Amino acid sequence: MSFTQWDDIYEDAWRDETTLAGRLCPECGRAGLNLAFTEWETFGEKVMAALWCGACLHGIAFGNAIRPKAGKVRSWKEAEPERTIPDFTLIPPEWD
Protein backbone atom coordinates (compact mmCIF):
# COMPACT_ATOMS: atom_id res chain seq x y z
CA MET A 1 0.00 0.00 0.00
CA SER A 2 1.04 3.58 -0.28
CA PHE A 3 2.87 5.83 2.10
CA THR A 4 0.32 8.54 1.26
CA GLN A 5 -2.50 6.46 2.76
CA TRP A 6 -0.49 5.97 5.95
CA ASP A 7 0.44 9.66 6.04
CA ASP A 8 -3.22 10.70 5.72
CA ILE A 9 -4.09 8.54 8.74
CA TYR A 10 -1.12 9.98 10.65
CA GLU A 11 -2.15 13.58 9.90
CA ASP A 12 -5.71 12.92 11.16
CA ALA A 13 -4.46 11.13 14.27
CA TRP A 14 -1.89 13.86 14.96
CA ARG A 15 -4.80 16.30 15.26
CA ASP A 16 -7.02 13.88 17.22
CA GLU A 17 -5.85 10.40 18.28
CA THR A 18 -9.44 9.22 18.69
CA THR A 19 -9.73 9.07 14.88
CA LEU A 20 -7.63 5.88 14.94
CA ALA A 21 -10.51 3.94 16.44
CA GLY A 22 -12.45 4.04 13.19
CA ARG A 23 -9.54 3.53 10.78
CA LEU A 24 -8.41 0.31 9.16
CA CYS A 25 -4.86 -0.59 8.25
CA PRO A 26 -4.01 0.40 4.65
CA GLU A 27 -1.85 -2.73 4.40
CA CYS A 28 -4.04 -5.55 5.72
CA GLY A 29 -7.47 -3.92 6.15
CA ARG A 30 -7.81 -4.84 9.83
CA ALA A 31 -8.39 -2.62 12.85
CA GLY A 32 -5.68 -2.14 15.42
CA LEU A 33 -3.67 0.94 14.44
CA ASN A 34 -1.35 2.35 17.09
CA LEU A 35 0.30 5.75 17.41
CA ALA A 36 3.14 6.65 19.76
CA PHE A 37 5.02 9.89 20.29
CA THR A 38 8.31 9.82 22.16
CA GLU A 39 10.22 12.91 23.18
CA TRP A 40 13.97 13.18 23.24
CA GLU A 41 15.69 15.67 25.53
CA THR A 42 17.72 17.15 22.69
CA PHE A 43 14.81 17.63 20.25
CA GLY A 44 12.95 20.39 22.11
CA GLU A 45 9.54 20.62 20.44
CA LYS A 46 10.27 17.72 18.10
CA VAL A 47 9.33 14.11 18.84
CA MET A 48 9.71 10.67 17.33
CA ALA A 49 6.38 9.45 15.92
CA ALA A 50 5.43 5.90 15.02
CA LEU A 51 2.17 4.69 13.47
CA TRP A 52 1.78 0.94 12.98
CA CYS A 53 -0.72 -1.85 12.65
CA GLY A 54 -0.68 -4.31 15.51
CA ALA A 55 -2.07 -7.05 13.26
CA CYS A 56 0.36 -7.04 10.31
CA LEU A 57 3.20 -4.96 11.82
CA HIS A 58 3.49 -2.46 8.98
CA GLY A 59 3.59 1.30 9.42
CA ILE A 60 5.44 4.59 9.18
CA ALA A 61 7.75 6.52 11.49
CA PHE A 62 9.15 10.03 11.68
CA GLY A 63 12.30 10.80 13.63
CA ASN A 64 11.80 14.56 13.73
CA ALA A 65 8.04 15.13 13.96
CA ILE A 66 6.20 18.13 15.32
CA ARG A 67 4.88 17.60 18.85
CA PRO A 68 1.11 17.00 18.72
CA LYS A 69 -1.13 19.65 20.24
CA ALA A 70 -3.13 16.95 21.99
CA GLY A 71 -2.25 13.39 22.79
CA LYS A 72 0.18 11.61 25.03
CA VAL A 73 3.89 12.15 24.48
CA ARG A 74 6.09 9.72 26.34
CA SER A 75 9.53 10.57 27.62
CA TRP A 76 12.35 8.38 26.36
CA LYS A 77 13.34 7.85 30.01
CA GLU A 78 9.84 6.70 31.02
CA ALA A 79 9.25 4.11 28.31
CA GLU A 80 12.00 3.12 25.93
CA PRO A 81 10.48 2.78 22.44
CA GLU A 82 12.14 -0.54 21.72
CA ARG A 83 10.12 -1.99 24.60
CA THR A 84 6.76 -0.47 23.64
CA ILE A 85 6.95 -0.02 19.86
CA PRO A 86 7.32 -3.30 18.00
CA ASP A 87 9.81 -3.90 15.23
CA PHE A 88 7.45 -3.23 12.33
CA THR A 89 8.02 -3.05 8.57
CA LEU A 90 8.34 0.57 7.43
CA ILE A 91 6.34 1.70 4.41
CA PRO A 92 8.69 4.00 2.44
CA PRO A 93 7.59 7.28 0.87
CA GLU A 94 7.04 7.37 -2.86
CA TRP A 95 9.60 9.49 -4.66
CA ASP A 96 8.62 10.82 -8.06
KATAHU-V387327 format. One record per pair of residues at least 24 apart in sequence whose C-alpha atoms are under 7 Angstrom apart, sorted by the first residue. I is the first residue (numbers start at 1). J is the second residue. D is the distance in whole Angstrom. If there is no record, write none. Layout:
i->[I,I]
j->[J,J]
d->[D,D]
This chain:
i->[1,1,3,3,3,3,6,10,14,15,15,16,17,25,28,37,37,37,38,38,38,38,39,39,39,39,40,40,57,57,58,58,58,58,59,59,59,59,60,60]
j->[26,27,91,92,93,94,60,51,68,68,70,70,71,53,56,72,73,74,73,74,75,76,73,74,75,76,75,76,88,89,88,89,90,91,88,89,90,91,90,91]
d->[6,6,6,6,5,7,7,7,6,7,7,7,6,6,7,7,5,6,6,5,6,6,7,6,5,6,7,6,5,6,5,5,6,7,7,6,5,6,5,6]
